[in-house]
Amino acid sequence: MLFMNLNQTDYCLRFSCPERAVSSALYVFSYVSTAAVVFLTVCGNLLIIISVCHFKQLHTPTNMLILSLAVSDCLVGVFVIPTALIWMIESCWIFGGLYRICFTFMSYFLTGMSIFNIALIAVDRYFALSKPFLYNKTVSLSTMCSVLLSIWILLFLYNIALQYFNGGFVSYDGPEDYFLVLNQVWYLIDLFLIFVIPLSVIVILYVQVFFIAKKHATAIRELNSHTRTQTSKNMSDSMKSERKAAKVLGILVSVFLACLLPYFVYNLLGNIELEPFQKVLLLVYINSSINPVIYALFYPWFRRAVKLIFTLQIFNTDSALINVLY
């Protein structure tokens, strides 16, 4: 999915490291900004990982998807964003051929995993809203964990095959063929498997989720106007909770698509220049930094969990049983 059609002149540009035309102050500021982005990405996603893993109330199938997304985003912050930003600042590749293999593999694998996580979130929300009773009966925590583990393993093996059959595991320190270039067959396979199919699932299901949420809003108003029993109140609260989760995850998906689409559109145009290519590629990676901000703004449970983490209350006895939802 990444590094597909760079021009040969771009290879030479990246390999030759032209003299920088920026001031020392801007150069230092660029590296300080890089450190800040990496810190935000890693720490923000670590807070999500700790919150979901520690508090038993958050051990739900949907939150396992959020956990999986946070793990992939955190790994992007550790292995991909620092290298990508340094590559952009230096205007050349300075890490050598062996590191190129690791960086390219992690870029493909982790970005693809993020896309699949978002697609699974769309499937989960659609199923939960359209068939809530069947969802509660069939989708358990262990089932969701098994599905996620299978997808991580399958995508890992797929990316090994992708790298192997396109010469991605050959360590080469010259300017030619410096980054992985997919042949036509693998390019089409990767495009459809990693972009077209997940994107179609995301868009189609979230359109359905939008209409289902509107129906639920109408049903809630009718329940509130015709009856005030405890049963109707519980049903109303449950529907509101599902609608709110769908809304937040819809924002998550919208931001993800806004970060992802420019890269794929630009890549499909062909004749790619290095500098604009780096910018749209960086936008894909920066999405991993944005997701924790979305959780902090829209998920009260995340804010409560972070407060408990920062005040070290998670080290208290039975802290895993603390109510963070209300």
Beta strands, then each sheet from edge to edge (+ up, - down):
end
